[in-house]
Amino acid sequence: MILELLIGGVIALVCGLDRVAMLQILVSRPIVAAPVTGLLLGEPLIGLQVGVMVELLWLARLPVGAAVPPDDTQVAIAATVLSITLGHQLEALSVELMLLSLLVALLVGKVGQYFDHCARNYNSILPVQTDRALENGLFGRAQLLHLRGLLSFSAAALLTYFTIVTCGLLLIPPIWPWLQISMSYSAGLLQLALPLIGVAVILGTINVSRAITLFCASFGMAFLLMWLVQP
């Protein structure tokens, strides 16, 4: 379990930096980050299922400029790690456990916004200090201040990931025996509801005359993809 959590932490760090701080080559998107996490942990299909559902939920909310949306990257990675880790521990590597892990991650993932706000507030004082360092000819200090900005985003990503994973490890095992049967009945509905909500959120942010057509096409594509990756 420790190795799986550490692998997830490394992925969370790299993808967290890609999200806003550096590179930005979109490996931080849930549809990429979750399957990569699942692949490294030996269960790529679980990662793909998590990535599809999380990607649709917050696809229209990007961390651009001063906007601080929920940290969908860490939600996707942590939900994948929880699904696989607890699946091995509880001997219940199933869609039901994956959905329960995702629901817990979605609820706890709100802390990502708080940690992101803290990182941005801390970084807001760095430009003033950097200007002073450059005026005084302290170029080495200016470089260190620039790296401190990366460290704050790294800390925010790791804190979000480990908070979600810790809460999941504490909450899911005690309640799993009680929810296992009910989750088996509701798993199919949840798999339909999450893409449906995600597509509705996307359509709510755009103004088009063919919203119904886009809705049906987007939902149909998501449902087809989820059906194709069913084990």
C-alpha positions, 0 to 999 in steps of 0.5 A: 500500500505504501508503494502505491500511495507514493507512486500516486504522490509522485504523479500528483506532484508532476501533474499538479505542477503541470496544471498551473505552474509549469509546462502545461502540456495537459497531462494534468487533465483527469482523462490523462492523469487518472489512466496514467495512475491506473497504468502504473498501479496495474489497473489502467481500466479503473483509471480510465473510468475515473478519468472519464467521469471527472473530466466531464464534471469540470471540463469547463472550469479551467485554472486560467488567470485568477480563477481557482476551480476545484482541483480535478487533477488531484481528485482523479488521481486520488480516486484512482489510487483509493480504488486500486489500493483499497480494492487490493486491501478489501479484496473488492476490486470492483466498479462499486468500490471505484464509485464510492472512492470517487464520491469520497474524493469529490467531497473531500477534493474541495480542500484543493481550492483552499490549498490553491488559494494559499499557494497563490496568496503566498506567491503574490508577495514573491514578485515584489521581493524579486524586483528588490533582488534584481534592483540590488543585483542579487540574481541568485536570490531572484532565481531562488524566489522563482523556484519558491513559487514552484514549491508552493504549488507543489505543496498545494498539490501534495497536500490536496492529494494526501488529504483526499487519500487519508480521508478515503483510507479512514472513511471507506473501509469502515463503511464499505461492508454496509454500503457494498450491497446498496452500491451494487444496485446503484452503480449503474445509475451512478455511472450514467448520472456522473457523465450526465451531470458533467455534460449538463455543466458544460452546456450550462457554460456555453451559449449555442443554438444546438444545445440539445444536439450537443448534449445528446452527442456528448453524453452518447460518446461518454456512455459509449466510452464507459461501455467499451472499457467495462471489464 
